[in-house]
Amino acid sequence: MSNPIQIRNTIIGTGRPKICIPLVDKTLEGLERSAAALRAFPCDLVEWRADFFKKEADPVCRKEALSLLRELLPGTPLLFTIRTKEEGGMYQKDRAEYVRAILDVIQTGLADLVDAELSCGEDRMKEILQAAHEKKLFVVGSRHNFVSTPPKEELVGTMRRMQTLGCDLVKYAVMPRCERDVLTLLDASLTMKEQYPDTPVITMSMGRLGAVSRICGELSGSAVTFGSAGASSAPGQLPADRLAEILNCLSL
């Protein structure tokens, strides 16, 4: 079992995987509607995918959106993510701008967690980690492969690297090309749970083929699973209400 972390009233890393619902609206009005609608869904934490936002590059607009989400979801852990095109997102600025956006959000203190892509480089990752930890925020180190599933050794090695850098949670998402790719991802996740429980891990095999990885985290060691409440942010996400039913049925 991984060392759990508590964010507000949510404990991540023990028991049933926590359900995170991403918000992918393009406008402030859309965000407001989606956040208000979350009351009807099982939701342990919310991810704001700022790369979908029309004014994602404007720090004033980002702060306005975060303030709105914080007001509407006062007790819900809020994860800020601005996913780059390189890792399957919509954000197309250079890496310096990417890091600057995250650092700006950290300084607002409005988010509880920020996502930091390992592909931005270790030095930039360390800069984000230092700034976040000074503000008592958590960092999700992440890596995404929308093309294939690397070997187990590479998956584990990459997650260990993020742990060593100081990330509070580590995330790896991959694309399976065959059934055995899904098992490779699950095996890597279980290895992290058994041998390297320094932090909670979040793993997923994307698409319909990998959907099973989104429901078996209590067994395989994935501490968070992403479910949709409308539009999804990645292929293979299940509706959050259905996801909760399945997780409860599979609970150990």
ABEGO torsion letter per residue (X at the ends): XBBBBBBEABBBGBEBBBBBBBBABABAAAAAAAAAAAAABBBABBBBBAAABAAAABAAAAAAAAAAAAAABAABBBBBBBBBAAAGBABABBAAAAAAAAAAAAAAGABABBBBBAAAEAAAAAAAAAAAAAAGBBBBBBBBBAABBBBAAAAAAAAAAAAAAGBABBBBBBBBABAAAAAAAAAAAAAAAAABAABBBBBBBBEAAAAAAAAAAAAAGBABBBBBBEBBABBGBBBAAAAAAAAAAABX
